[in-house]
Amino acid sequence: MSLELSKKGLSVKPSSTLAITAKAKELRASGVDVVGFGAGEPDFATPDNICRAAIEAIESGFTKYTAAPGTPELRKAVSDKFKRVNNLPYEPEQVVISNGGKHALTNIFEAIINPGDEVIIPAPFWLSYPEIVKLAGGVPVFVNCSVEDEYKITPEKLAAACNDKTKALVLNSPSNPTGMVYTKAELEALAKVIVEKDIYVISDEIYEYLFYDNTEIVSIGSLGENIFNHTITCNGMAKSYAMTGWRIGYTGAPLAVAKVMSSIQSHQTSNPNSIAQKASLEALNGPQDSVPAMREQFDRRRNYMCDRLNAMPHISTIRPKGAFYTFVDISEALNMSYKGKKVETCAEFARILIDDFNTAVIPCADFGAPDHIRLSYAIGLEQIKKGLDRIESFLKVLE
């Protein structure tokens, strides 16, 4: 048979981060001592109070369907959190609970995009953004951002990229993969352009609690009524509460958008996991002491990793202000040779590290940065030390 497959589906690239992480896990399972810097998830256990809430949900029989956009209790808890933490006045009916952050983004783009609509994505970017946009029938438009601007889009570049097909801007702060954070002044300048051009901003704030050096985290939608009405805020439980596998994301959006998202979700997935919703309710309303405790550990690892990396030959990195990644410039190393052969791409750089040095890093060509790699410090400090020793050994034999 030669039945044709979906052109849209075939246009989507598989996730290179998941592929690298899977390879590292496979090698580790076979007995190889692999250090994996690929993980985009905290290495901490989900806090006990959250786990207990899930167990109680099971034992009480809370294992049936819920309302498609989430339970009323959880939607209210998210609404309250938006108001309390982010200064965003979303009401419960403007909140949609989804099956993780990726699903939240999928709902957003399915709700707002018509075929051919353009979505501006500042580069470097999280590799799933353009693929989710394409699946929704949209066209990703990449805007390259310079190291001088800390890899952040400027209002001038945003304005220049807009046209009559532009539907939205994707804004990720703190950023994956760069760890950079937009200041309030930078967000105010971007908000002015967004309102003038009458486009949406998709504000992905999944790393909001992971910030360092007293950096101020500001939600762009909090900067006034006009920008709030143009903002769709995306977040989730995964990074802040070590709940990656629980798969609960959430959004705040203009009411008309939220209603469309809820309708789409009702047909595609019904409701999010009922038990995970109960756990998320406890995460939002219960004790918050686990959040700063995890952040403190990440901060210690961040400083160690950045100091080590910037002392190594042929590479450099800017100290991140949020999330749990270092974004490493390897452009000098890509002009050098290993075992008599030039290391021409970040993918080849990453292949050598995992094959010859048992160390997994993420090549960032799929993040819009072909001369960079990403290292996560969401792993233990001893593993970080071991992995960095191996990377340094590799760099020292380049010619």
C-alpha positions as CSV (number, residue, x, y, z in Angstrom):
1,M,0.0,0.0,0.0
2,S,1.1,3.6,-0.7
3,L,-1.5,5.6,1.1
4,E,-0.3,9.1,1.7
5,L,0.4,10.3,5.3
6,S,-0.4,13.7,6.7
7,K,1.9,16.4,5.2
8,K,1.4,18.4,8.3
9,G,2.4,15.5,10.5
10,L,5.4,14.6,8.4
11,S,6.6,18.3,8.6
12,V,7.0,18.0,12.4
13,K,10.5,17.1,13.7
14,P,10.8,14.7,16.5
15,S,12.1,16.2,19.8
16,S,15.9,16.1,19.9
17,T,15.9,16.7,23.6
18,L,13.8,13.6,24.3
19,A,15.9,11.6,21.8
20,I,19.1,12.5,23.6
21,T,17.6,11.9,27.0
22,A,16.3,8.5,25.9
23,K,19.7,7.5,24.6
24,A,21.3,8.4,27.8
25,K,18.8,6.4,29.8
26,E,19.3,3.4,27.5
27,L,23.0,3.5,27.9
28,R,22.7,3.9,31.7
29,A,20.3,0.9,31.8
30,S,22.9,-1.2,30.0
31,G,25.5,-0.4,32.7
32,V,27.3,2.6,31.1
33,D,28.2,5.4,33.5
34,V,26.5,8.2,31.6
35,V,26.1,11.8,32.9
36,G,22.9,13.3,31.4
37,F,22.7,17.1,31.1
38,G,19.6,16.8,28.9
39,A,16.9,16.6,31.5
40,G,14.3,19.4,31.5
41,E,12.9,18.2,34.8
42,P,13.9,18.7,38.4
43,D,15.7,15.8,40.0
44,F,13.8,16.3,43.2
45,A,10.9,14.1,44.3
46,T,7.4,15.5,44.2
47,P,6.8,17.0,47.7
48,D,5.1,14.6,50.2
49,N,2.0,16.7,50.8
50,I,1.2,16.7,47.0
51,C,1.7,12.9,46.8
52,R,-0.6,12.4,49.8
53,A,-3.3,14.5,48.2
54,A,-3.2,12.2,45.2
55,I,-3.3,9.1,47.3
56,E,-6.3,10.5,49.2
57,A,-8.0,11.2,45.8
58,I,-7.6,7.6,44.8
59,E,-8.8,6.3,48.2
60,S,-11.8,8.5,48.2
61,G,-12.8,7.4,44.6
62,F,-12.0,10.6,42.9
63,T,-11.1,8.7,39.7
64,K,-13.9,9.7,37.3
65,Y,-14.3,12.3,34.6
66,T,-14.2,15.9,35.6
67,A,-15.3,19.0,33.7
68,A,-13.4,19.3,30.5
69,P,-11.5,22.6,31.5
70,G,-10.7,21.2,34.9
71,T,-12.5,21.0,38.3
72,P,-14.0,24.2,39.6
73,E,-11.8,24.0,42.7
74,L,-8.6,23.9,40.7
75,R,-9.6,26.6,38.2
76,K,-10.4,28.8,41.2
77,A,-7.1,28.0,42.8
78,V,-5.3,28.9,39.6
79,S,-7.3,32.1,39.3
80,D,-6.3,33.0,42.9
81,K,-2.7,32.2,42.2
82,F,-2.7,34.4,39.1
83,K,-4.0,37.3,41.1
84,R,-1.8,36.7,44.2
85,V,1.5,35.9,42.5
86,N,1.3,37.4,39.0
87,N,-1.1,40.4,39.5
88,L,-3.2,38.9,36.6
89,P,-6.9,39.3,37.1
90,Y,-8.0,36.1,35.4
91,E,-11.4,34.8,36.7
92,P,-11.9,31.0,37.1
93,E,-13.9,30.9,33.8
94,Q,-10.8,32.3,32.0
95,V,-8.7,29.4,33.2
96,V,-8.3,26.1,31.4
97,I,-6.5,23.1,33.0
98,S,-4.7,20.9,30.5
99,N,-2.7,17.8,30.2
100,G,0.7,19.5,30.7
101,G,2.4,22.6,29.4
102,K,2.7,21.3,25.9
103,H,-1.0,20.6,25.8
104,A,-1.7,24.0,27.1
105,L,0.3,25.5,24.2
106,T,-1.4,23.2,21.7
107,N,-4.8,24.4,23.0
108,I,-3.8,28.0,22.6
109,F,-2.6,27.7,19.1
110,E,-5.5,25.6,18.0
111,A,-7.8,28.2,19.4
112,I,-6.3,31.3,17.8
113,I,-4.6,30.2,14.5
114,N,-6.2,30.1,11.1
115,P,-4.3,28.5,8.2
116,G,-1.3,30.8,7.2
117,D,-1.3,32.9,10.4
118,E,2.2,33.8,11.5
119,V,3.6,33.4,15.0
120,I,6.8,35.3,15.9
121,I,9.2,33.1,17.8
122,P,12.4,34.8,19.1
123,A,15.5,32.6,18.5
124,P,16.9,30.9,20.5
125,F,13.7,29.2,21.4
126,W,12.3,26.0,23.0
127,L,12.3,23.5,20.1
128,S,8.6,22.5,20.5
129,Y,7.2,26.0,19.8
130,P,7.5,26.0,16.0
131,E,6.3,22.4,15.8
132,I,3.2,23.1,17.8
133,V,2.5,26.2,15.7
134,K,2.8,24.1,12.5
135,L,0.5,21.4,13.8
136,A,-2.1,24.1,14.4
137,G,-1.8,25.3,10.7
138,G,0.3,28.3,11.5
139,V,3.6,29.6,10.2
140,P,6.5,30.1,12.6
141,V,8.5,33.2,12.0
142,F,11.9,33.3,13.6
143,V,13.6,36.5,14.8
144,N,17.3,36.1,15.7
145,C,18.2,37.7,19.0
146,S,21.8,38.6,19.8
147,V,24.0,37.8,22.7
148,E,24.4,41.5,23.2
149,D,20.7,41.7,24.0
150,E,21.0,38.5,26.2
151,Y,19.1,36.6,23.4
152,K,16.0,38.6,24.0
153,I,13.8,40.2,21.3
154,T,13.8,44.0,21.2
155,P,10.7,46.1,20.4
156,E,12.4,47.2,17.2
157,K,12.9,43.6,16.0
158,L,9.3,42.7,17.0
159,A,7.8,45.6,15.1
160,A,9.9,44.8,12.0
161,A,8.7,41.2,12.0
162,C,5.0,42.0,12.2
163,N,2.7,42.1,9.1
164,D,-0.9,41.6,8.3
165,K,-0.6,37.9,8.8
166,T,1.0,38.1,12.3
167,K,-1.3,36.6,14.9
168,A,1.0,36.3,18.0
169,L,4.4,36.6,19.7
170,V,5.7,33.7,21.8
171,L,7.5,35.1,24.9
172,N,9.3,32.8,27.3
173,S,10.7,34.3,30.5
174,P,12.7,32.8,32.2
175,S,13.8,31.2,29.0
176,N,14.5,27.7,27.8
177,P,17.3,27.3,26.6
178,T,19.0,30.6,27.5
179,G,18.0,31.1,31.2
180,M,17.5,34.8,30.4
181,V,14.8,36.9,32.0
182,Y,13.0,40.0,30.6
183,T,13.0,43.0,32.8
184,K,9.9,45.0,33.5
185,A,11.2,47.9,31.3
186,E,11.8,45.4,28.4
187,L,8.3,44.0,28.8
188,E,6.7,47.4,28.9
189,A,8.5,48.3,25.6
190,L,7.3,45.0,24.0
191,A,3.8,45.5,25.3
192,K,3.5,48.8,23.5
193,V,4.3,47.2,20.2
194,I,2.0,44.2,20.9
195,V,-1.0,46.5,21.6
196,E,-0.2,48.8,18.6
197,K,0.1,45.8,16.2
198,D,-3.0,44.2,17.8
199,I,-1.6,40.8,18.2
200,Y,-1.6,38.2,21.0
201,V,1.4,37.5,23.2
202,I,1.7,33.9,24.4
203,S,3.5,34.3,27.7
204,D,5.1,31.0,28.7
205,E,5.9,31.4,32.4
206,I,6.6,27.7,33.3
207,Y,9.9,28.6,35.0
208,E,8.5,31.6,37.0
209,Y,9.6,30.4,40.4
210,L,13.1,29.5,39.2
211,F,15.0,32.8,39.4
212,Y,18.3,33.9,40.9
213,D,20.2,36.9,42.1
214,N,17.0,38.6,43.3
215,T,15.8,38.9,39.7
216,E,12.3,40.3,39.4
217,I,9.9,38.0,37.5
218,V,7.1,40.1,35.8
219,S,4.1,38.8,33.9
220,I,3.7,40.9,30.8
221,G,-0.1,40.7,31.2
222,S,0.1,42.6,34.5
223,L,1.4,45.8,32.9
224,G,-2.0,47.3,32.2
225,E,-5.5,46.5,30.9
226,N,-4.6,46.9,27.2
227,I,-1.8,44.4,27.3
228,F,-3.7,42.1,29.6
229,N,-6.4,41.8,26.9
230,H,-3.8,40.8,24.4
231,T,-2.1,38.2,26.6
232,I,-2.6,34.5,27.0
233,T,-0.6,33.2,29.9
234,C,0.7,29.6,29.9
235,N,2.0,27.8,33.0
236,G,2.0,24.5,34.7
237,M,2.9,22.4,37.7
238,A,6.0,20.6,36.3
239,K,9.0,22.7,37.0
240,S,8.0,24.6,40.2
241,Y,6.7,21.5,42.1
242,A,8.8,18.7,40.5
243,M,5.6,17.3,38.9
244,T,6.8,16.7,35.4
245,G,5.1,13.3,35.1
246,W,1.8,14.4,36.6
247,R,1.0,16.3,33.4
248,I,-1.0,19.3,34.5
249,G,-0.7,22.7,32.7
250,Y,-2.9,25.7,32.9
251,T,-3.7,28.9,31.0
252,G,-5.3,32.2,31.6
253,A,-6.8,33.8,28.5
254,P,-9.4,36.3,27.3
255,L,-12.8,34.7,27.9
256,A,-13.6,34.0,24.3
257,V,-10.2,32.3,23.8
258,A,-10.7,30.2,27.0
259,K,-14.1,29.0,25.8
260,V,-12.7,27.8,22.4
261,M,-9.8,26.1,24.2
262,S,-12.2,24.3,26.5
263,S,-14.3,23.2,23.6
264,I,-11.3,21.9,21.7
265,Q,-10.0,20.0,24.7
266,S,-13.4,18.5,25.4
267,H,-13.2,16.6,22.1
268,Q,-9.5,15.9,22.0
269,T,-8.7,14.7,25.5
270,S,-11.9,15.2,27.6
271,N,-10.5,16.3,31.0
272,P,-7.1,16.3,32.6
273,N,-6.2,13.5,35.0
274,S,-8.6,13.8,38.0
275,I,-6.0,12.5,40.5
276,A,-3.3,14.9,39.3
277,Q,-5.8,17.8,39.5
278,K,-6.3,17.0,43.2
279,A,-2.5,16.9,43.7
280,S,-2.2,20.2,41.9
281,L,-4.8,21.8,44.1
282,E,-2.7,20.9,47.1
283,A,0.5,22.1,45.4
284,L,-1.1,25.6,44.8
285,N,-2.9,25.9,48.1
286,G,-0.6,23.9,50.5
287,P,2.8,24.7,52.0
288,Q,5.2,26.4,49.5
289,D,8.5,25.7,51.4
290,S,9.6,23.1,48.8
291,V,9.8,25.8,46.1
292,P,12.6,28.0,47.6
293,A,14.4,24.9,48.9
294,M,14.7,23.6,45.3
295,R,15.6,27.0,44.0
296,E,18.4,27.2,46.5
297,Q,19.9,23.9,45.3
298,F,19.6,25.0,41.6
299,D,21.3,28.3,42.4
300,R,24.3,26.5,43.9
301,R,24.6,24.2,40.9
302,R,24.2,27.1,38.5
303,N,27.1,29.1,40.0
304,Y,29.4,26.0,40.0
305,M,28.5,25.1,36.5
306,C,29.0,28.6,35.0
307,D,32.3,29.1,36.8
308,R,33.6,25.8,35.5
309,L,32.3,26.3,31.9
310,N,33.8,29.8,31.6
311,A,37.2,28.5,32.8
312,M,37.3,25.9,30.0
313,P,38.9,26.5,26.6
314,H,37.0,27.1,23.4
315,I,33.5,27.7,25.0
316,S,31.6,30.4,26.9
317,T,28.3,31.0,28.6
318,I,26.3,33.9,30.1
319,R,25.2,33.2,33.7
320,P,21.5,32.4,33.5
321,K,19.1,34.4,35.7
322,G,16.3,31.8,35.7
323,A,15.2,28.3,34.8
324,F,17.8,25.5,35.1
325,Y,19.9,25.6,31.9
326,T,23.2,26.9,30.8
327,F,23.4,28.0,27.2
328,V,26.9,27.3,25.9
329,D,28.5,29.0,22.9
330,I,30.7,26.3,21.2
331,S,31.4,28.3,18.0
332,E,35.2,28.3,18.5
333,A,35.2,24.5,19.1
334,L,33.3,24.0,15.9
335,N,36.3,25.3,14.0
336,M,38.6,22.7,15.6
337,S,39.3,19.0,15.0
338,Y,38.9,15.8,17.1
339,K,40.9,12.7,16.1
340,G,41.9,14.4,12.9
341,K,38.3,15.3,11.8
342,K,36.7,18.7,12.1
343,V,33.8,19.0,14.5
344,E,31.5,20.8,12.1
345,T,28.1,20.8,13.9
346,C,26.7,21.0,17.4
347,A,25.1,17.6,16.7
348,E,28.5,16.1,16.0
349,F,29.9,17.8,19.1
350,A,27.1,16.2,21.1
351,R,27.6,12.8,19.5
352,I,31.3,12.7,20.4
353,L,30.5,13.6,24.0
354,I,28.0,10.8,24.4
355,D,29.9,8.2,22.4
356,D,33.4,8.8,23.6
357,F,32.9,10.6,26.9
358,N,29.6,9.1,28.2
359,T,28.1,12.6,28.6
360,A,24.8,13.7,27.1
361,V,24.2,17.4,26.2
362,I,21.6,18.9,24.0
363,P,22.7,20.3,20.6
364,C,20.7,23.5,19.9
365,A,20.3,23.6,16.1
366,D,16.6,22.7,16.7
367,F,16.5,25.6,19.2
368,G,17.6,28.1,16.4
369,A,21.2,28.2,17.7
370,P,23.4,25.8,15.6
371,D,26.6,26.9,17.4
372,H,25.3,26.3,21.0
373,I,24.6,23.4,23.3
374,R,22.3,23.3,26.4
375,L,23.3,21.8,29.7
376,S,20.7,21.3,32.4
377,Y,21.7,21.7,36.1
378,A,18.6,19.8,37.2
379,I,20.9,16.9,38.2
380,G,22.9,16.4,41.4
381,L,26.1,18.3,42.0
382,E,28.3,15.2,42.0
383,Q,27.0,14.3,38.6
384,I,27.5,17.8,37.3
385,K,31.2,17.7,38.5
386,K,31.8,14.4,36.8
387,G,30.1,15.5,33.5
388,L,32.0,18.8,33.4
389,D,35.3,17.0,34.0
390,R,34.5,14.9,30.9
391,I,33.5,17.9,28.8
392,E,36.8,19.6,29.8
393,S,38.8,16.5,28.8
394,F,37.2,16.6,25.4
395,L,37.8,20.3,24.9
396,K,41.5,19.9,25.9
397,V,42.2,17.4,23.1
398,L,40.7,19.6,20.3
399,E,43.2,20.8,17.8
